[in-house]
Structures are given as C-alpha cells and as structure tokens.
Amino acid sequence: MKKILTLLILILAAILMSSIAYAAVGVGISPSKMVLQVEGGKTQQMEILVYDTGDYPMNLNIGVEGDLAEITQIEPTAVYVDPEPKPIVMPIKNGKKVTITFIPPATRTPRIYTGKVTAAGGVASGQFGGSVGVATLVELRVTKTPSIFAFITSTHILVAGIILGVIIIILLLWRLGLKIEFRRR
C-alpha cells in the first residue's frame, strides 16, 4: 500500500511539474554604445531602438543616468513594445524608436559627458512579477565653442536693451532742455 501511495504521489508531482509555464522576458536596445562629438551650445539628436526579446508585450520606461542627465531630453519616455517573432533576426520588426536630444552648454574648454540611456519595465499584462532592463553606454565629447556670441543669452540681450533704452531716454530729455541735477541737502 505504501508503494502504491508513493507511486501515486510521484505521478501526481510529475503531472504538476509538467504544467509549469515557461515564459521568457527580455528587452534589447540598439545601439549598445554611442560615442558622439558635438560643439558646445549646439544640439545633437540620435535615435535608439528598443525591442522585446521575450514572449509577452512590455511597457518600458526610458531614462538617462550619469552626467548626461542634465543635458538630455528623451521623446517618448515610455513605450509599449510587442515581442519580436522567434527566432529574432535583424532588422527588428516590432521595436520602437526613441529620440534622444543632447543639449550641451557653450563651453570654452572641451568636456566629456558620460552616462547611460536605459530602457526598463515589465510585462504589460502584469501577469508576471519583476522587471527587466538594458542600457546604452553613451560618451558625449563636447568641443569648445568657437564664437563669443554663443555665450550671449537672451537675458544678456534684454539687459543690454534696457540699459540702451534708458540712455536714449536721458539723451532725448537732455536735448529737449531737461536737466537732471543731484543736490546734497
């Protein structure tokens, strides 16, 4: 009787183990590394491709880490990606393009910004827990700005315009005979 009960438990365990579902969850990004050069004060735009290497659709959030975070804009910051057909081959069929814009400030000395553009998320249906992520390594080499005019901002122009306007008004009033005197009391 013990042998039959043990055999029955083993058969039941084998049946239960065979019904466990296998689901692949993964995400890819292309290119995996970028080395760019841009003149200070100018913008540089790039596209990356994010794709789902798993079995289920995914919601992915795109972000930036490192020095690049302060000078980078991403559009869109969240994407829904369908899985790639198996076997995965190039070119990617269901991937989503994400535009990355680097806006380094004008500079008199060259500077190198480093960081990562990340794509992380989980299965869209929420049926599996956890999350996955991948990153593109980025090195942005910013060269010095060749012109002094690159350092002049709209605030500088506004202040110069106000000062020039006040000087013109004072000269016009003086020309009309108005005198401005400062007396001590």
Secondary structure, 3 states (H helix, E strand, C coil): CHHHHHHHHHHHHHHHHHCCCCCCCCEEEECCEEEEEEECCCCEEEEEEEEECCCCCEEEEEEEEEHHHHHEEEECCEEEECECCCCCCCCCCCCEEEEEEECCCCCCCCEEEEEEEEEEEEECCCCCCCCEEEEEEEEEEEECCCCHHHHCCHHHHHHHHHHHHHHHHHHHHHHCCCCCCCCCC
